[in-house]
Amino acid sequence: MNYDSIYFIGIGGIGMSNLARYFLSKGKRVGGYDRTESALTRLLQEEGAFIHYADDVHSIPALFFDNEKTLVVYTPAVPASHAELLFFRKHGYRVIKRAQLLGEITAASDAVCVAGTHGKTTVSSMIAHLLRQSKVDCNAFLGGILKNYRTNLLLSDKSNITVVEADEYDRSFHWLKPWIAVITSADPDHLDIYGTEAAYRESFEKFTSLVRPDGYLVIRKGIPITPHSSETVKIWNYGESEGDFHAENIRIGNGEVLFDLVTPSEVIKDISPGIPVKINIENSVAAAAAALLCGAAPEEIREGIHTFQGASRRFDFHIKTDRIVFIDDYAHHPGELSAAIQSIRAIYPDKKVTAIFQPHLYSRTRDFASAFAESLSLLDDVILLDIYPAREEPIEGVSSHIIFDKITSAEKVLCTKQELPGLLRQKEVEVLVTFGAGDIDRLLPAIEELLRNKYLSEDKSL
């Protein structure tokens, strides 16, 4: 890529930051804007990126003022009225979306692209780990910080395989050219972009048509989409207990999960996920299918699934004791919430499960209020926060109340972020989970400290 400088508008996003890291590793000048400072932006600055937090053309470093040597990359979450975006477009810079850049980077590699309304971060991260610790190895651009490596970017000088999280928002995944495509789910979402559930699913069908003629499509059994792949593409399905790839002899208990993996050619016995939650049985099956197609050996699959520590904010255990359990999860769609809650209940069937949920986006809350309420009603106790707006302006009549009023749990309360600490001091909890894709993660340190002081004050090392 013939640019000396890469400027990112929205550089602090999880998907933008791995691209920024990639270009830093290539010796390029990297800079950009983000709305707020975060742990990710601070790390990027330590690695050499120039970052500022005001939408102000005068804040752009002079290093990026050559429109022939600077590529500008933006995330679709950035509004069209953004002053810096308008400046770069007006002055003849090449301005492209993040997904287009990712597509260009991965086009020359054997891309393993994982798509889905939910599950894609965990499955893509697991595939990356399975390949990384095998003889195959890989590069990876991930949608979460992979705990095994403490990064969302993996680079290899011996592998041509690149694992990518394929984001369906704004049809971003249509820029990719998969060798192996994995689809974990296609529950309707982002209706502010797609308009209808049918259009959303059609977008996934378009994604299946992009698989290389010599490639593979691995799709969860039962997903209501019709593949449009080339006739030469080999299609496999998977599931927890059915499909070409599936689990059998599942054993859950004593804080462990064990299962045997059935593949079209063999059975890999006694697989034990490193994160022993029920949903990770199906996630492991999907990841193993892709890794086996890439050439990983059965014994490498067994070891890799067992040593996988997960991505941050995906079933992230902050406290795990007999007295108190504290889990954080990124779930922000009704389907994700249901799967996560059911997995937690399978591990802790005799404990009270309390969740703090921060809805993400006014439009998603409006479109799925009843489904959110149904999922949250699987809990014993619900603490519902205000909506995190992200890129949206408020919608009249849409608030957390439209979810809250339909929740049937025995205990439920509406709460602001400011009121939350006081509420938690009063409540008795056994298993506490935080859910959401907004800024709820910024509350985690305070919540953890509060729980440790309240329940584990005699042993802070737990």
SVG drawing of the C-alpha trace seen along z (x, -y; Angstrom):
<svg xmlns="http://www.w3.org/2000/svg" viewBox="-45 -25 54 66">
<polyline fill="none" stroke="black" stroke-width="0.4" points="0.0,0.0 1.7,-3.1 1.0,-5.5 3.4,-6.8 0.7,-7.8 -2.6,-6.3 -5.2,-8.5 -8.1,-6.9 -11.3,-8.7 -12.6,-6.6 -9.2,-5.1 -10.2,-3.8 -12.7,-1.3 -11.8,2.3 -11.9,2.9 -10.0,-0.2 -7.3,0.2 -6.1,3.5 -5.7,1.9 -3.8,-0.9 -1.5,1.6 -1.0,3.4 0.3,0.2 2.4,-0.7 4.1,2.7 4.8,1.9 6.6,-1.3 3.9,-3.7 2.9,-6.9 -0.4,-6.4 -2.7,-8.9 -6.3,-9.7 -9.3,-11.0 -11.5,-9.4 -14.3,-10.9 -12.9,-9.8 -9.7,-8.5 -9.6,-4.9 -7.3,-2.1 -7.0,-1.2 -6.1,-4.7 -3.5,-5.0 -1.9,-1.8 -1.8,-3.0 -0.2,-6.2 2.4,-4.2 3.1,-2.3 3.6,-5.5 0.2,-6.7 -0.7,-10.4 -4.2,-10.7 -6.4,-13.6 -10.0,-13.8 -11.5,-17.0 -13.2,-17.0 -11.0,-19.9 -9.1,-20.2 -6.5,-22.2 -5.7,-19.3 -4.7,-17.1 -0.8,-16.7 1.0,-18.3 2.4,-14.8 -1.0,-13.9 -1.4,-17.0 -0.1,-15.4 -3.1,-14.1 -1.0,-11.9 0.8,-10.1 -2.0,-9.9 -4.8,-7.4 -7.9,-8.3 -9.9,-5.5 -13.2,-5.9 -15.8,-3.8 -19.4,-3.9 -20.3,-5.0 -18.8,-8.4 -21.5,-10.9 -21.2,-12.4 -21.1,-15.9 -17.8,-15.1 -15.5,-18.1 -12.3,-16.2 -14.0,-13.7 -15.4,-16.7 -12.0,-18.3 -10.3,-15.2 -13.0,-14.7 -12.9,-18.3 -9.1,-18.3 -8.8,-15.2 -7.6,-12.5 -8.5,-8.9 -11.1,-8.2 -12.3,-4.7 -14.3,-2.7 -12.5,-0.4 -14.1,2.7 -12.7,1.8 -9.2,1.5 -9.5,4.8 -10.7,6.4 -7.7,5.0 -5.3,6.2 -6.7,9.7 -7.4,10.1 -4.0,11.7 -4.3,14.2 -6.4,17.2 -9.0,15.4 -11.1,17.2 -14.0,14.8 -16.5,15.3 -19.9,13.6 -23.0,13.6 -25.3,11.5 -23.7,12.9 -20.8,15.4 -18.4,14.0 -15.9,12.5 -15.6,15.6 -15.5,18.0 -13.0,15.9 -10.8,15.5 -10.9,19.2 -10.0,20.1 -7.1,17.7 -5.8,19.3 -6.3,22.9 -4.2,22.0 -1.7,19.9 -0.8,22.7 -0.8,25.3 1.7,26.0 -0.5,24.0 -0.3,20.5 -2.2,17.4 -2.6,13.7 -5.7,12.3 -7.7,9.1 -10.1,9.6 -13.1,7.8 -11.9,8.3 -8.7,8.4 -7.6,12.0 -6.5,12.8 -4.0,15.4 -2.0,12.7 -3.3,9.5 -4.0,8.0 -6.6,7.9 -3.9,8.3 -1.8,11.4 0.9,11.3 2.8,14.3 5.7,14.5 5.1,18.1 1.3,18.4 -0.8,17.0 -4.0,17.6 -5.8,14.5 -8.6,14.8 -11.1,11.9 -14.2,11.0 -16.7,10.2 -19.0,7.3 -22.5,7.1 -23.1,3.6 -23.5,1.3 -22.9,4.4 -19.2,4.1 -18.5,7.8 -19.3,7.5 -15.8,6.1 -14.2,9.5 -13.2,12.4 -13.3,15.5 -11.5,18.8 -13.5,20.1 -16.6,18.3 -18.2,19.2 -21.8,18.0 -22.7,18.4 -26.2,16.7 -28.4,14.4 -30.9,13.1 -32.2,9.8 -30.3,6.7 -29.3,3.2 -32.7,2.6 -31.9,-1.1 -29.6,-0.2 -31.4,2.7 -35.0,1.7 -36.4,5.3 -35.5,8.7 -35.5,10.0 -33.0,7.5 -30.8,8.3 -30.8,12.0 -30.3,11.3 -27.1,9.5 -25.8,12.7 -26.8,14.6 -24.7,12.1 -21.8,12.8 -22.0,16.5 -21.7,15.6 -18.3,14.1 -16.6,17.3 -13.8,18.3 -14.7,21.1 -12.1,23.3 -13.4,22.4 -15.6,23.6 -18.8,22.4 -19.3,23.5 -22.8,22.5 -24.8,23.2 -27.5,25.7 -31.0,24.2 -30.0,20.6 -32.8,19.4 -30.6,18.2 -30.0,19.9 -26.3,20.0 -25.6,18.4 -22.1,19.8 -20.4,21.2 -21.2,24.8 -17.6,25.7 -17.7,24.4 -17.9,27.2 -20.7,26.4 -20.6,27.9 -23.1,27.3 -22.5,27.5 -24.4,27.3 -24.2,28.2 -25.8,31.6 -26.4,32.0 -24.7,31.2 -21.7,32.4 -19.7,31.1 -21.3,31.5 -20.8,32.5 -21.9,35.6 -21.4,37.2 -21.7,33.7 -20.9,33.6 -21.5,30.4 -20.8,30.2 -18.3,29.3 -17.4,26.1 -16.3,28.1 -17.6,28.9 -16.5,32.0 -17.7,33.3 -16.6,35.4 -16.3,33.6 -17.9,35.5 -16.4,34.5 -17.2,36.0 -14.1,38.2 -13.5,38.9 -14.4,38.3 -12.1,36.2 -12.8,37.3 -12.8,35.4 -12.6,31.8 -12.6,29.5 -13.2,25.7 -11.0,23.4 -14.0,21.2 -16.5,23.9 -19.8,22.4 -22.5,24.2 -22.5,21.7 -18.8,22.5 -19.7,26.1 -21.2,24.8 -18.6,22.1 -15.9,24.7 -17.5,26.9 -17.5,24.0 -14.0,23.0 -12.7,26.6 -14.4,27.1 -12.6,24.1 -9.3,25.0 -9.5,28.6 -10.2,27.3 -7.1,25.1 -5.0,28.2 -4.8,28.2 -4.4,31.7 -7.0,33.3 -4.6,33.2 -3.9,29.5 -7.7,28.9 -8.1,30.5 -5.2,28.6 -6.2,25.3 -9.8,25.4 -8.6,26.2 -6.1,23.4 -8.3,20.8 -8.7,18.0 -11.3,16.0 -11.7,12.5 -12.2,9.6 -15.8,8.9 -16.9,12.3 -17.9,14.4 -15.2,12.6 -14.9,13.9 -13.8,11.1 -14.5,13.0 -15.1,16.7 -15.6,18.0 -18.1,20.1 -19.5,17.0 -19.7,14.6 -19.3,14.7 -18.9,11.7 -19.0,12.0 -18.9,9.4 -20.3,10.0 -20.7,7.9 -24.2,9.3 -26.4,6.6 -28.9,8.5 -31.8,10.6 -30.4,13.8 -27.0,13.2 -28.6,12.4 -30.7,15.6 -27.8,17.8 -25.6,16.2 -28.2,16.4 -29.0,20.0 -25.2,20.9 -24.8,19.2 -27.8,21.0 -26.4,24.3 -23.2,23.7 -24.9,22.2 -28.3,24.0 -28.8,23.4 -27.7,19.8 -29.6,16.5 -28.5,14.8 -28.6,11.0 -27.8,9.0 -27.1,5.3 -28.1,4.6 -27.3,1.4 -29.4,1.3 -27.4,0.2 -29.0,-2.2 -32.4,-3.7 -33.3,-2.0 -32.3,1.5 -34.3,0.9 -37.4,-0.2 -37.1,2.8 -36.6,5.5 -38.1,4.3 -40.3,7.3 -37.5,9.8 -35.1,8.0 -37.8,8.3 -38.3,12.0 -34.6,12.7 -34.1,10.7 -37.1,12.4 -34.9,15.6 -33.0,13.8 -33.9,13.8 -33.1,10.1 -32.7,7.4 -31.0,4.0 -31.8,2.0 -29.7,-1.1 -30.5,-3.9 -29.9,-3.4 -26.4,-4.0 -27.0,-6.1 -23.7,-5.5 -24.1,-7.1 -27.8,-7.9 -30.0,-10.8 -32.9,-10.1 -36.1,-8.7 -39.3,-10.0 -41.0,-7.5 -38.0,-5.2 -36.3,-4.6 -35.4,-1.7 -39.0,-1.8 -40.3,0.0 -38.2,3.0 -38.7,2.7 -42.5,2.7 -42.5,6.2 -39.9,7.9 -41.5,10.6 -38.6,11.4 -39.5,11.5 -37.1,8.6 -36.4,5.7 -35.3,2.1 -34.5,-0.9 -31.3,-2.5 -28.9,-5.2 -25.1,-4.6 -24.7,-7.0 -27.3,-5.2 -25.8,-1.7 -23.1,-1.5 -25.6,-2.4 -28.1,0.2 -25.4,2.9 -24.4,2.2 -28.0,2.9 -28.6,6.0 -27.6,9.5 -26.1,11.2 -24.6,14.6 -23.9,14.4 -23.7,10.9 -23.4,10.3 -23.0,7.1 -24.3,7.1 -24.0,4.4 -22.0,2.9 -22.0,-0.7 -19.8,-2.2 -20.8,0.3 -17.3,1.7 -16.0,-1.5 -18.0,-0.6 -16.4,2.8 -13.4,1.8 -15.7,0.1 -18.2,2.9 -15.5,5.5 -14.0,3.5 -17.4,3.1 -18.1,6.8 -14.7,7.8 -15.1,5.4 -18.6,6.6 -18.1,10.4 -14.4,11.2 -12.9,8.6 -11.0,11.4 -9.2,12.5 -8.6,9.9 -6.4,12.3 -9.3,14.3"/>
</svg>
